[in-house]
């Protein structure tokens, strides 16, 4: 019989999103995620399967309707576009859908957020 989870998946996703947004996908290690979430390695892998799967869940949540008003969501989209989209069709599809839903605002939002990081 499997042990019940001793953590909130939603809270883990929030904590993981903060780490991915701060470090980027490539620079975030499993150890960074463990430290941020307080999970044990086995629990993280059992719940999410991999760092990539965890990022996909984080990104899907971040790109839910209304994402354009959340700077952290825009940051995660930028990270996905820069680091994962060229080699990851499911992540590319999430990004494409979000950008298409944002319409003409997408380029302005992404550009403005990139410029904010220069300050």
C-alpha positions in Angstrom: 0.0 0.0 0.0 1.4 3.4 -1.0 2.0 6.0 1.7 -0.2 9.1 1.5 1.6 12.3 0.4 2.7 14.6 3.2 2.9 17.6 1.0 0.6 19.8 -1.1 1.3 19.5 -4.8 0.1 23.0 -5.4 2.6 24.4 -2.8 5.4 22.4 -4.4 4.5 23.8 -7.8 4.6 27.4 -6.3 8.0 26.7 -4.7 9.4 25.1 -7.9 8.1 28.0 -10.0 10.0 30.5 -7.9 13.3 28.5 -8.3 12.8 28.0 -12.0 12.0 31.7 -12.5 15.0 32.8 -10.5 17.6 30.4 -11.9 16.2 29.3 -15.2 15.5 25.7 -16.2 19.0 24.6 -17.2 20.6 26.1 -14.1 18.1 24.6 -11.6 19.3 21.4 -10.2 17.3 18.7 -8.5 19.1 19.6 -5.3 17.8 23.2 -5.7 14.3 21.9 -6.1 14.7 19.6 -3.1 16.0 22.5 -1.0 13.1 24.8 -2.1 10.3 22.3 -1.7 11.6 20.3 1.3 10.8 17.1 -0.5 13.0 14.0 -0.5 14.4 12.9 -3.8 12.2 9.9 -4.0 9.0 11.9 -3.3 9.9 14.4 -6.0 10.5 11.7 -8.6 7.4 9.7 -7.5 5.2 12.8 -7.7 6.5 14.4 -10.9 8.8 11.8 -12.6 11.5 14.3 -13.6 12.7 17.9 -13.5 11.3 18.4 -17.0 7.9 17.0 -16.0 7.8 19.2 -12.9 8.7 22.2 -15.1 5.9 21.4 -17.6 3.4 21.3 -14.7 4.7 24.6 -13.4 4.6 26.2 -16.9 1.1 24.9 -17.6 -0.1 26.4 -14.3 1.7 29.7 -15.0 0.1 29.9 -18.5 -3.4 29.5 -17.3 -6.0 32.1 -18.4 -4.9 35.5 -17.1 -1.2 34.7 -17.3 -0.5 38.0 -19.1 -1.0 40.0 -15.9 1.5 38.0 -13.9 5.2 38.9 -14.4 6.4 35.6 -12.9 4.3 33.8 -15.6 5.9 35.9 -18.3 9.4 35.0 -16.8 8.6 31.3 -17.0 7.4 31.7 -20.6 10.6 33.4 -21.5 12.7 30.7 -19.8 10.7 28.0 -21.7 11.1 29.8 -25.0 14.9 30.3 -24.5 15.8 26.9 -23.0 13.3 24.2 -23.9 11.2 25.1 -27.0 13.8 24.2 -29.6 14.0 20.6 -28.5 10.7 19.9 -26.6 7.5 19.8 -28.7 5.1 19.6 -25.7 6.6 22.6 -24.1 6.6 24.4 -27.5 2.9 23.6 -27.8 2.2 25.1 -24.4 4.1 28.3 -25.3 2.5 28.6 -28.7 -1.0 28.3 -27.2 -0.3 30.9 -24.6 1.2 33.3 -27.1 -1.6 32.8 -29.6 -4.2 33.4 -26.8 -2.4 36.6 -25.9 -2.6 37.8 -29.5 -0.8 41.0 -30.4 -0.1 41.7 -26.7 2.4 38.8 -26.5 5.3 40.5 -28.2 4.8 43.7 -26.2 4.6 41.8 -22.9 7.6 39.7 -23.6 9.7 42.6 -24.8 8.7 44.8 -21.9 9.5 42.1 -19.4 12.9 41.5 -21.0 13.6 45.2 -20.8 12.6 45.3 -17.1 15.3 42.7 -16.4 17.9 45.1 -17.8 17.2 47.6 -15.0 
